[in-house]
């Protein structure tokens, strides 16, 4: 999957890029034959207004035919936020596929 990675208020190191790419590649098995039109991942440091430590935000947008799957998580650790986004996106993909399959079954019953 071709992935666009963006960083805001943080340096996008090769370690972060590789980690994000590795986690997103794990989602390919959930997608199966679903074609991805666009995949983007953003990491951000959002601590300007927080008093206790750094807060990181990770967001993933996955554009597939006629649908946009989006997940956003915040965490005190950047890599934890990335992991949570990956895990939640896997669940979103599973639900999307189930909804799609159930829709096809309902159409067959009506026919």
C-alpha positions, -999 to +999 in steps of 0.1 A: +000+000+000+014+034-010+014+056+022+018+093+026+033+101+060+031+137+075+046+150+107+035+182+124+055+199+152+079+169+152+108+157+131+099+128+109+128+105+114+135+073+095+127+053+126+092+068+128+087+064+091+098+027+092+076+020+122+045+036+107+051+017+074+056-016+092+023-011+111+003+000+081+017-030+061+001-053+087-033-039+076-030-053+041-041-087+053-074-072+066-080-053+034-078-084+012-091-075-023-103-040-013-086-014-034-071+015-016-073+048-035-053+069-010-037+062+024-023+089+047-009+088+081-001+119+103+018+121+135+018+153+156+031+167+188+003+186+205+017+198+238+016+235+234-015+238+258-008+208+281+008+213+315+019+177+321+043+163+295+041+158+258+009+145+240+012+129+206-016+125+181-017+098+153-043+098+126-048+075+096-071+081+067-078+052+043-097+061+011-114+031-005-141+031-032-171+051-020-158+053+016-133+070+039-121+051+069-105+074+095-090+068+129-074+092+153-058+086+187-038+106+213-013+092+237+017+102+258+040+080+238+041+084+200+047+047+193+017+037+215-005+062+195+006+046+163-001+011+176-036+022+188-044+037+154-033+005+136-053-017+160-084+004+157-081+007+119-080-031+117-113-032+136-128-005+113-118-025+082-133-056+096-166-038+103-166-023+068-161-057+052-189-073+074-212-045+064-204-049+028-209-087+029-242-083+048-254-058+022-247-083-006-265-111+013-295-088+018-296-081-019-295-118-027-324-125-004-345-097-021-338-112-056 
